[in-house]
Amino acid sequence: KHIALQSFEAEVAMFLHKEAGLFFPTGTLAQRAAIHAHFQDLAVQGLPQGRLILHPTSHLIHHDCLRDGASQSKRARLEIDRLPALNVQVVGRFERPFQREDFPSGCP
């Protein structure tokens, strides 16, 4: 790691009263790391991992903007392997927000 980056991480951690800090260049990368950490923590505790439910427009699936709309949404359902080792399910329709009927049985 670069010394300036380590110094920045330490400064932010101290400002936020945390043990340590970790810099991510994008929010999407940080969210993916947090999801993986959460699933690993559940595994360490011996708890069931559950499911990660995403909307077809989720930026956790798409790495760029949704230029081609619904056709990219269809591909998203086939490309959830970008989130390895997680039980990921893509639900809902591209053209609207989540609705209750989108969720599989067993979801609150």
C-alpha positions in Angstrom: 0.0 0.0 0.0 1.0 3.5 -0.6 2.0 5.5 2.6 -0.2 8.4 1.7 -3.2 6.1 1.4 -2.5 4.4 4.7 -2.1 7.8 6.3 -5.5 8.9 4.9 -7.2 5.7 6.1 -5.8 6.2 9.6 -6.8 9.8 9.7 -10.4 9.1 8.6 -10.6 6.2 11.1 -9.4 8.4 13.9 -11.9 11.1 12.9 -14.8 8.6 13.0 -13.5 7.0 16.2 -12.9 3.6 14.6 -10.0 1.2 14.9 -9.1 1.3 11.3 -10.2 2.6 7.9 -10.2 1.2 4.4 -10.4 3.2 1.3 -12.4 2.0 -1.7 -12.2 3.9 -5.0 -16.0 3.4 -5.7 -19.1 3.0 -3.5 -20.1 -0.1 -5.5 -16.8 -1.8 -4.6 -17.3 -0.8 -1.0 -20.8 -2.2 -1.0 -19.7 -5.5 -2.6 -16.9 -5.8 0.0 -19.4 -5.2 2.8 -21.8 -7.8 1.5 -19.0 -10.4 1.2 -17.9 -9.5 4.8 -21.4 -9.9 6.1 -21.9 -13.3 4.4 -18.5 -14.5 5.8 -19.4 -13.3 9.3 -22.6 -15.3 9.1 -20.7 -18.4 8.0 -18.1 -18.0 10.8 -21.0 -17.8 13.3 -22.6 -20.9 11.8 -25.7 -19.0 10.8 -27.6 -19.6 7.5 -26.5 -17.2 4.8 -29.9 -16.4 3.5 -30.4 -14.6 0.2 -29.3 -11.3 -1.4 -32.2 -10.0 -3.4 -31.4 -7.4 -6.1 -33.5 -5.4 -8.5 -32.7 -5.8 -12.2 -31.2 -2.3 -12.3 -28.9 -2.9 -9.3 -25.5 -1.3 -9.7 -24.1 -4.4 -7.9 -24.8 -6.3 -11.1 -24.1 -3.6 -13.7 -20.7 -2.0 -14.0 -21.9 0.8 -16.2 -25.0 2.8 -16.8 -28.1 1.1 -18.1 -27.9 2.4 -21.6 -29.8 -0.5 -23.2 -32.5 -0.8 -20.5 -34.6 -3.8 -20.5 -32.3 -6.0 -22.6 -29.5 -5.4 -20.1 -31.9 -6.3 -17.4 -32.5 -9.7 -18.9 -28.8 -10.3 -19.1 -28.5 -9.4 -15.4 -30.5 -12.4 -14.4 -27.9 -14.6 -16.2 -24.8 -12.7 -14.9 -25.3 -12.8 -11.2 -22.1 -14.9 -11.0 -20.3 -11.6 -10.6 -21.2 -12.0 -7.0 -19.6 -15.4 -6.3 -20.4 -17.5 -3.2 -23.5 -15.5 -2.5 -27.1 -16.8 -2.8 -28.2 -14.0 -5.2 -31.7 -13.7 -6.7 -32.7 -11.0 -9.2 -36.4 -10.1 -8.8 -38.7 -7.5 -10.1 -39.1 -5.8 -13.4 -36.8 -3.3 -15.0 -39.3 -0.6 -15.7 -40.6 -0.2 -12.1 -39.6 -0.3 -8.5 -40.0 -3.5 -6.4 -43.5 -4.5 -5.6 -44.7 -7.0 -3.0 -45.6 -9.6 -5.6 -42.0 -9.5 -6.9 -40.6 -11.3 -3.8 -40.4 -15.0 -3.6 -42.4 -16.8 -0.9 -40.7 -16.8 2.4 -39.6 -13.1 2.1 -41.1 -10.6 4.5 
